[in-house]
Amino acid sequence: MANDTVLWEIDRRGVASVTLNRPQVNNAYNGDLIEGLHAAMDALGREAGLRLVVLRGNGKHFQAGADLAWISGVAKQPPAENERASRLTAEAIRRLDTCPVPTLALVQGGCFGGGTGIAAACDVVVASEDAIFSIAETRWGLMAGIILPQLCRAMGVRQVRRYALTGERFGAQEARRLGLAHEVCPTGGLEAAGAGIIEAVLMNAPGATTATKLRTLAAARAFIDDGELRDLIDEHARARQQPEASEGLASFREKRKPSWYPG
């Protein structure tokens, strides 16, 4: 167990389960959840027999993006603390993206904002038929810069240009067509679908699997270097402290249209 917002365990086969555990807020991420992800990855990195990591969301939803109440609080913090929140988030996504063992995301219900970034950073994604996706940060005056590199590689820049600019929601079959999900299973069938993928991975040599994953990322020029990461963090942190973010978050709290909506 990492902390009560992120649970983890590893079985005798070397298959780790990492579970996002804030079901009361649809597993929306806050500082505790981000730090829990880091703690889980730290712990699993010390497991010599680790073969595969499976990510799940506890409850009805996989991960519903940022906890907007937390975002509002972070935005009011001094610049250094605001930047720290973006750095921890960006580093968690990069660590998941470059995890040396295969990663499998099992997605049900809502997968919004940062949740789509988590999915895009995983090697394999299985979505149940009830899954709904969106990249909707701009609705709240925010921007999804930290996860855009992974989304562009998963979906292609043309599709990201639609869905990150409109904030539209799309279903599991569309996610599969776009490349964000590899497979769609019946609602309630995630564990059965995931079991087949886990078995396939376990049949492969661990060292060769790690080498193949890392070489694939290198061949695709998919590693994010420290300079690019710093730029992503700076831009992400600045956006949270702009007037548009204040207005977007206020419109969400007050259940009204934002001031930039015409008329």
C-alpha positions in Angstrom: 0.0 0.0 0.0 1.3 3.5 -0.9 -1.2 5.6 0.9 -4.9 5.5 1.3 -5.5 7.4 -2.0 -3.4 4.9 -4.0 -3.3 1.2 -3.1 -0.9 -1.3 -4.5 0.0 -5.0 -4.1 2.1 -7.5 -6.1 1.2 -11.2 -6.5 3.5 -14.2 -6.7 3.7 -13.9 -10.5 5.2 -10.4 -10.3 1.9 -8.7 -11.4 1.3 -5.5 -9.5 -2.1 -3.8 -9.1 -2.1 -0.1 -8.5 -5.5 1.2 -7.6 -6.6 4.9 -7.6 -8.7 5.1 -4.4 -10.7 8.3 -4.2 -14.1 6.9 -5.3 -16.0 9.5 -3.4 -14.8 12.1 -5.9 -14.5 9.7 -8.9 -10.8 9.3 -8.3 -10.1 12.9 -9.2 -6.4 13.6 -8.5 -5.1 15.9 -5.8 -1.7 16.3 -4.1 -2.2 13.2 -2.0 -3.1 11.0 -5.0 -0.1 12.3 -7.0 2.2 11.6 -4.1 0.6 8.2 -3.7 1.4 7.4 -7.3 5.0 8.3 -6.7 5.2 6.2 -3.6 3.7 3.2 -5.4 6.2 3.5 -8.2 9.0 3.9 -5.7 7.9 0.8 -3.9 7.4 -1.3 -7.0 10.7 -0.2 -8.4 12.3 -2.0 -5.5 10.5 -5.3 -6.4 13.1 -7.5 -8.2 10.4 -9.8 -9.6 8.1 -7.1 -11.0 6.8 -8.2 -14.5 3.8 -5.9 -15.2 1.7 -3.1 -13.6 -2.1 -3.0 -13.8 -3.8 0.4 -13.1 -7.4 0.5 -12.0 -9.8 3.0 -10.5 -11.8 2.1 -7.5 -15.6 2.5 -7.9 -17.7 3.6 -10.9 -15.0 5.7 -12.6 -11.4 5.2 -13.6 -10.1 8.7 -13.1 -12.1 11.9 -13.5 -9.3 14.4 -14.0 -8.2 17.0 -11.5 -10.0 17.7 -8.2 -11.0 21.3 -9.1 -11.3 22.3 -5.4 -7.7 21.3 -5.0 -6.7 23.1 -8.2 -8.4 26.3 -6.9 -6.4 26.0 -3.7 -3.1 25.4 -5.5 -3.6 28.4 -7.8 -3.7 30.7 -4.7 -0.4 29.4 -3.4 3.0 31.1 -4.0 4.5 30.4 -7.4 7.0 27.9 -6.0 4.3 25.8 -4.5 2.1 26.1 -7.5 5.0 24.9 -9.7 5.8 22.1 -7.3 2.3 20.7 -7.9 2.8 20.8 -11.7 6.2 19.2 -11.3 4.9 16.3 -9.3 2.1 15.7 -11.8 4.4 15.8 -14.8 7.0 13.5 -13.2 4.3 11.0 -12.3 3.2 10.8 -15.9 6.7 10.6 -17.2 7.6 7.8 -14.7 4.5 5.9 -15.8 5.3 6.5 -19.5 8.8 5.1 -19.1 8.2 2.4 -16.5 10.5 -0.5 -17.6 7.8 -3.1 -17.3 4.6 -3.3 -19.3 1.7 -1.3 -18.0 -2.0 -2.1 -18.5 -4.9 0.4 -17.8 -8.3 -1.0 -17.1 -10.8 1.9 -17.7 -14.4 2.1 -16.7 -16.7 5.0 -16.4 -15.3 8.5 -16.5 -11.7 9.0 -17.8 -11.3 12.7 -18.1 -8.4 15.2 -18.3 -5.5 13.7 -16.4 -7.1 10.3 -16.6 -6.7 10.3 -20.4 -3.0 11.1 -19.8 -2.6 8.2 -17.5 -4.2 5.9 -20.1 -2.1 7.3 -22.9 1.0 6.7 -20.9 0.2 3.0 -20.4 1.3 0.4 -22.9 -2.0 -1.3 -23.2 -5.5 0.1 -22.5 -8.7 -1.9 -22.2 -11.9 0.1 -21.9 -15.3 -1.2 -20.9 -18.3 -0.2 -23.0 -19.5 2.3 -20.3 -16.2 4.3 -20.5 -16.4 8.0 -21.4 -13.4 10.1 -22.3 -12.7 13.8 -22.6 -9.8 16.3 -22.6 -11.7 19.2 -21.2 -9.1 21.4 -19.3 -9.8 24.4 -21.5 -13.5 24.4 -20.3 -12.0 25.6 -16.9 -9.4 28.0 -18.3 -6.7 25.4 -17.8 -4.5 23.5 -20.3 -3.5 19.9 -20.6 0.1 20.5 -21.6 1.6 17.9 -19.3 -0.3 15.1 -20.9 -0.4 16.3 -24.5 2.9 14.5 -25.6 1.4 11.2 -24.5 -2.0 11.9 -26.0 -0.5 13.0 -29.4 1.5 9.7 -29.6 -1.6 7.6 -28.6 -4.3 9.3 -30.7 -2.3 11.3 -33.2 -2.0 15.1 -33.3 -5.0 15.5 -35.7 -7.4 13.9 -33.2 -5.9 15.7 -30.2 -6.4 18.9 -32.1 -10.1 18.1 -32.2 -10.8 16.7 -28.7 -8.4 19.0 -26.7 -9.8 22.1 -28.4 -13.5 21.2 -28.1 -13.6 19.3 -24.8 -16.1 16.9 -26.4 -16.8 13.6 -24.7 -16.3 10.4 -26.6 -17.1 6.8 -25.9 -15.1 3.6 -25.7 -15.5 2.6 -29.3 -14.3 6.0 -30.5 -11.4 5.8 -28.1 -10.5 2.5 -29.7 -10.8 3.9 -33.2 -8.6 6.8 -32.3 -5.9 4.6 -30.7 -6.4 5.7 -27.1 -7.8 2.3 -26.2 -6.6 -1.0 -27.7 -9.7 -3.1 -26.8 -13.3 -2.6 -25.7 -15.0 -5.2 -23.5 -18.5 -5.5 -22.1 -19.3 -3.5 -19.0 -18.2 -5.5 -16.1 -15.7 -7.5 -18.2 -12.5 -5.6 -17.5 -10.9 -8.2 -15.3 -11.5 -11.1 -17.8 -10.2 -9.0 -20.7 -7.2 -7.9 -18.7 -6.4 -11.5 -17.6 -5.7 -12.5 -21.2 -3.3 -9.6 -21.7 -1.5 -10.4 -18.4 -1.1 -14.0 -19.4 0.4 -13.0 -22.8 2.9 -10.7 -21.1 4.0 -13.3 -18.6 4.8 -15.7 -21.5 7.5 -13.3 -22.7 11.1 -13.1 -21.4 11.3 -10.2 -18.8 14.6 -8.8 -20.0 13.7 -8.9 -23.7 10.3 -7.3 -22.9 11.9 -4.3 -21.1 14.5 -3.9 -23.8 11.8 -3.9 -26.5 9.7 -1.3 -24.6 12.6 1.1 -24.1 13.9 0.7 -27.6 10.4 1.3 -29.0 10.2 4.6 -27.0 13.6 5.6 -28.2 12.9 4.7 -31.9 9.7 6.9 -31.7 11.6 9.8 -30.1 9.1 9.4 -27.3 11.3 10.2 -24.3 10.7 13.6 -22.8 14.0 15.2 -21.8 14.5 17.4 -18.8 14.3 20.6 -20.9 11.0 19.8 -22.4 9.6 18.6 -19.1 10.6 21.9 -17.5 8.8 23.8 -20.3 5.7 21.7 -19.8 5.7 22.3 -16.0 6.2 26.1 -16.3 3.4 26.5 -18.8 1.1 24.2 -16.8 1.7 26.1 -13.6 1.3 29.5 -15.1 -2.0 28.7 -16.7 -3.5 27.8 -13.3 -2.8 31.3 -12.0 -4.3 33.2 -14.9 -7.6 35.1 -14.8 -9.2 32.5 -17.2 -8.6 29.7 -14.7 -10.1 31.7 -11.9 -13.2 32.4 -14.0 -13.4 28.8 -15.4 -13.2 27.3 -11.9 -15.7 29.8 -10.6 -18.2 28.9 -13.4 -17.9 25.2 -12.5 -18.6 25.9 -8.8 -21.5 28.2 -9.6 -22.9 25.9 -12.3 -23.0 28.6 -14.9 -21.5 29.4 -18.3 -18.2 31.1 -18.2 -17.9 34.8 -19.0 -16.2 34.0 -22.4 -19.3 32.3 -23.6 -21.0 34.6 -26.2 -24.2 36.3 -25.2 
